[in-house]
């Protein structure tokens, strides 16, 4: 009988001990399990978050690669200057910007913008993952397929099938009877208006007027374009080809020049600027004292209407530097995560597999690309 009682006592003790052991084991794993969780520990959360932020295939990625180009500016002048440059990089208007957000336009590997010359050089950036909105300003450039006007500069230009036919400046006709030779025989034409820049296309020859400017930019695919036009002597009594000359309309002869600039002027002027240019000037009072010009212009070339010296427009050097590629985090994409909202934050932690016990945050100390 005593043996049976003793055995029953041992069974109760064993059961109690087993229950205590199971409770202890449960508490032990409840305490120890988070330490062995595959999710990142607190000490590695920063690195883990950065890795997730920069995963290119992640919807939550805020990584971006930026292409950065120095626009080198050297000038003895001041004021706002219209700029057109060849752009040998694969940039687009939508994915490119200057640091100050000024308007720009990129077309056929050319960039158009304005620059205050006293501010010196500046940087252009581009990123395929970022859309840069253009400011919706109003400009003094009015364009149609048959003419364009820069009202603040009092310049009006007639266009026929993508080519200039007449230029009026300061209320008077200063150049007319434009003849582009073989270009006039081509049939392909195009026209568009993009706020501060318009484009006229004929046979690959492109004309770009810009707002607030009397500089007309011209590009063409061929090595040279042959242009003829007529000027009224009432406007121009002198010309400049590197040296100043007077025009003698009584001398019924022609002059031939090889230069990179021809400026015909009096109180105002019209200049043709090209890297290489052959010019034939014929003035004959028998034809009513008109000045006939024949120009062979290299690509690209500019037509500049001006008051004062044309050199004020030309003593400026603007070039593009080498392309740099930088990687980092996009401030705009960081903002788009909207982690200030608890739901967004919790969703991100769940998506990335960060345990509830771990939290992260960041502070932006500098959001400027240098």
C-alpha positions in Angstrom: 0.0 0.0 0.0 2.8 2.4 0.9 4.5 1.6 -2.4 1.4 2.5 -4.4 1.1 5.9 -2.6 4.8 6.6 -3.2 4.5 5.8 -6.9 1.4 8.1 -7.2 3.4 10.9 -5.5 6.2 10.5 -8.0 3.9 10.7 -11.0 2.4 13.9 -9.7 5.8 15.4 -9.1 6.9 14.4 -12.6 3.8 15.9 -14.2 4.3 19.2 -12.3 8.0 19.3 -13.3 7.1 18.6 -16.9 4.6 21.4 -16.9 7.1 23.8 -15.4 9.6 22.8 -17.9 7.3 23.4 -20.9 6.3 26.8 -19.5 9.9 27.7 -19.1 10.7 26.4 -22.6 7.9 28.5 -24.0 9.0 31.6 -22.3 12.6 31.0 -23.3 11.7 30.8 -27.0 9.4 33.8 -26.7 12.4 35.7 -25.4 15.1 34.3 -27.6 13.2 33.9 -31.0 13.4 37.6 -32.0 17.2 37.4 -31.7 17.2 34.7 -34.4 14.6 36.3 -36.6 15.8 36.4 -40.2 14.6 40.0 -40.4 17.3 42.6 -40.0 18.4 43.5 -36.4 18.4 47.1 -35.3 22.1 47.5 -35.9 21.7 46.6 -39.6 18.4 48.4 -40.3 20.2 51.5 -41.9 22.1 49.4 -44.4 19.1 47.2 -45.1 16.9 50.3 -45.7 19.5 51.8 -48.0 19.7 48.6 -49.9 16.0 48.5 -50.4 15.9 52.2 -51.4 18.4 51.6 -54.1 17.0 48.4 -55.7 16.4 49.5 -59.3 13.5 47.0 -59.8 11.7 48.0 -56.6 8.6 50.1 -56.8 9.7 51.9 -53.7 13.2 52.6 -55.0 14.3 56.2 -54.7 17.7 55.7 -56.4 18.5 57.7 -59.5 21.4 58.2 -61.8 22.0 61.7 -63.0 24.0 62.9 -66.0 25.6 66.3 -65.3 27.2 68.6 -67.8 28.9 71.9 -67.3 27.7 74.7 -69.6 30.8 76.9 -69.8 30.1 80.6 -70.2 32.7 83.3 -71.0 31.5 86.8 -72.0 32.5 90.5 -71.7 28.8 91.3 -71.9 25.9 91.2 -69.4 22.2 90.7 -69.7 19.9 87.9 -70.8 21.3 86.0 -73.7 19.5 83.4 -75.9 21.5 80.2 -76.3 21.4 77.4 -78.8 24.0 74.7 -78.6 24.6 71.3 -80.2 23.9 68.6 -77.5 25.8 65.4 -78.2 24.2 63.6 -75.3 20.9 61.6 -75.2 18.9 64.2 -73.2 15.3 65.1 -73.6 13.3 68.2 -72.6 11.1 66.2 -70.1 14.1 64.6 -68.3 16.5 67.6 -68.2 16.8 70.7 -66.1 19.0 73.4 -64.9 19.5 73.8 -61.1 17.4 77.0 -61.1 14.5 75.5 -63.1 14.8 77.9 -66.0 12.9 76.9 -69.2 14.7 74.8 -71.8 13.9 72.9 -75.0 15.8 70.1 -76.6 15.2 69.3 -80.3 17.3 67.1 -82.6 20.3 67.1 -80.3 20.1 70.9 -79.8 19.3 72.7 -76.6 17.7 76.2 -76.4 17.6 78.3 -73.2 18.3 81.8 -71.8 21.2 82.8 -69.6 22.1 85.9 -67.7 25.7 86.3 -68.8 26.9 88.0 -65.6 26.1 84.7 -63.7 28.9 82.8 -65.5 28.8 79.0 -66.0 26.0 76.7 -65.0 25.1 73.0 -64.8 22.6 71.0 -66.9 21.4 67.7 -65.4 19.3 64.9 -66.9 17.8 61.7 -65.4 15.6 59.2 -67.2 13.8 58.4 -64.0 12.7 62.0 -63.3 10.2 64.3 -65.0 11.1 68.0 -64.8 8.0 70.2 -65.4 8.6 73.3 -67.5 7.3 76.6 -66.1 4.1 77.9 -67.8 5.3 81.4 -68.5 4.0 83.7 -71.3 6.4 85.0 -73.9 6.4 87.7 -76.5 6.9 85.2 -79.4 3.9 84.6 -81.6 4.3 82.0 -84.4 2.2 80.6 -87.2 3.1 78.6 -90.2 3.4 81.8 -92.3 5.1 84.3 -89.9 6.6 84.9 -86.5 6.8 88.0 -84.4 8.9 89.0 -81.4 6.8 91.8 -80.1 9.1 93.2 -77.5 11.9 93.5 -80.1 9.6 94.9 -82.8 10.7 92.1 -85.2 8.3 90.5 -87.7 9.3 87.8 -90.2 7.3 86.3 -93.1 7.7 82.6 -93.8 6.6 80.6 -96.8 6.7 76.8 -96.7 9.3 76.8 -93.9 11.6 79.5 -95.4 12.0 83.2 -94.6 10.7 85.6 -97.3 10.9 89.0 -95.6 12.1 90.6 -92.4 10.7 93.7 -90.8 12.5 95.3 -88.0 11.6 98.5 -86.0 8.6 99.0 -88.2 10.3 98.9 -91.6 11.2 96.2 -94.1 14.9 95.6 -94.0 15.4 92.4 -96.0 13.3 90.7 -98.7 13.3 88.6 -101.8 14.9 85.6 -100.0 16.0 82.8 -102.3 17.3 79.6 -100.8 18.2 77.9 -104.1 17.8 74.2 -104.1 16.1 74.2 -100.7 13.0 75.8 -102.2 12.6 72.8 -104.5 12.3 70.3 -101.6 8.8 69.4 -100.5 9.1 68.3 -96.9 8.0 71.0 -94.5 7.1 71.2 -90.8 6.2 73.8 -88.1 5.7 73.8 -84.4 5.4 76.3 -81.6 6.8 75.4 -78.1 6.2 78.6 -76.0 9.6 80.4 -76.2 10.9 78.6 -79.3 9.3 78.0 -82.7 10.6 75.7 -85.5 10.3 76.0 -89.3 11.6 73.1 -91.3 12.1 72.8 -95.0 14.1 70.0 -96.6 16.2 69.5 -93.4 16.9 73.2 -93.0 15.6 74.3 -89.6 14.8 77.9 -88.5 14.4 78.6 -84.7 13.3 82.0 -83.5 13.3 82.6 -79.8 11.2 84.9 -77.6 12.7 88.2 -76.4 15.4 87.8 -79.0 16.3 89.1 -82.5 18.7 86.2 -83.1 17.4 83.7 -85.6 19.1 80.3 -85.3 19.5 78.2 -88.5 20.6 74.6 -88.9 20.9 72.4 -92.0 22.0 68.8 -92.7 24.2 69.7 -95.7 27.6 71.4 -95.6 26.4 74.7 -96.8 23.3 76.6 -97.9 23.2 79.2 -100.7 21.1 82.2 -99.8 20.2 85.3 -101.8 18.4 88.3 -100.6 17.9 92.0 -101.1 18.5 94.9 -98.7 17.3 98.5 -98.9 20.1 101.0 -98.9 18.0 103.4 -96.8 18.9 101.3 -93.8 22.6 100.4 -94.3 25.5 102.5 -95.3 28.3 100.5 -93.8 29.3 96.9 -93.4 31.7 95.0 -91.1 33.5 91.8 -92.0 36.2 92.1 -89.3 36.9 95.6 -90.5 34.5 98.5 -90.9 33.8 99.7 -94.5 31.5 102.2 -96.1 29.1 101.2 -98.8 29.3 103.2 -102.0 26.0 102.7 -103.8 27.3 104.7 -106.7 29.9 102.1 -107.4 28.1 99.7 -109.7 30.3 96.7 -108.9 30.3 93.6 -106.8 32.5 92.7 -103.9 33.5 89.2 -102.9 34.3 88.4 -99.2 35.4 85.3 -97.2 34.5 85.9 -93.6 32.7 84.5 -90.5 30.6 87.6 -90.1 28.9 90.1 -92.3 27.1 93.0 -90.6 25.3 95.7 -92.5 24.4 98.6 -90.4 23.6 102.2 -89.7 21.5 103.1 -86.7 20.4 99.5 -86.7 21.8 96.5 -88.5 21.4 93.0 -89.8 24.2 90.5 -89.4 24.9 87.0 -90.8 27.2 84.9 -88.6 28.7 81.5 -89.7 31.9 79.6 -89.1 32.7 80.0 -92.8 30.9 82.3 -95.2 31.5 83.3 -98.8 29.7 86.6 -99.7 29.1 88.5 -102.9 27.7 92.0 -102.4 26.4 93.9 -105.5 24.9 97.4 -105.3 23.6 99.1 -108.3 21.7 102.4 -108.3 20.1 101.4 -111.6 18.0 98.8 -109.7 16.8 101.5 -107.3 19.8 101.5 -104.9 19.2 98.0 -103.6 21.9 95.8 -102.1 21.9 92.3 -103.4 23.6 89.6 -101.3 24.6 86.1 -102.2 25.9 84.1 -99.3 27.2 80.6 -99.0 26.8 79.7 -95.3 28.2 76.8 -93.3 26.2 74.9 -90.7 25.0 76.4 -88.4 24.5 80.1 -89.0 22.7 83.0 -87.4 20.8 86.0 -88.6 21.0 88.8 -86.1 18.9 92.0 -86.1 20.4 94.6 -83.8 20.7 98.1 -82.5 24.2 99.3 -81.6 27.2 97.1 -82.3 26.7 93.5 -83.3 29.8 92.7 -81.3 27.7 93.0 -78.2 25.9 89.9 -79.4 29.0 88.0 -80.4 31.6 88.5 -77.7 30.2 85.5 -75.8 31.6 82.0 -75.7 29.2 79.2 -74.5 30.3 75.5 -74.7 29.4 72.2 -73.1 31.8 70.3 -70.9 32.3 66.5 -70.5 29.4 64.3 -69.3 29.5 63.2 -65.7 27.3 60.4 -64.2 26.3 60.6 -60.6 24.3 58.2 -58.4 22.3 59.0 -55.3 18.8 59.3 -53.9 16.0 61.4 -55.5 14.5 63.9 -53.1 11.3 64.1 -55.2 11.0 60.3 -55.1 11.6 60.3 -51.3 8.8 62.7 -50.9 6.5 60.6 -53.0 6.8 57.7 -50.6 4.8 59.9 -48.1 6.0 58.0 -45.1 4.6 60.6 -42.8 1.4 58.7 -43.1 1.4 55.7 -40.7 -0.3 53.4 -43.2 2.4 54.0 -45.9 5.1 53.5 -43.3 3.6 50.2 -42.1 3.1 49.0 -45.6 6.7 49.7 -46.5 8.0 47.9 -43.5 5.8 44.9 -44.3 6.9 44.8 -47.9 10.6 45.0 -47.0 10.3 42.4 -44.2 11.3 44.7 -41.4 10.0 43.5 -38.1 7.6 45.5 -36.0 10.3 45.9 -33.3 12.6 47.8 -35.7 11.9 51.3 -36.9 13.8 53.7 -39.2 13.6 57.3 -40.2 15.8 59.8 -42.2 16.5 63.5 -42.3 17.5 65.3 -45.5 20.4 67.7 -44.7 21.1 68.7 -48.3 18.8 68.2 -51.3 21.0 70.1 -53.8 23.0 68.2 -56.5 26.5 69.8 -56.5 
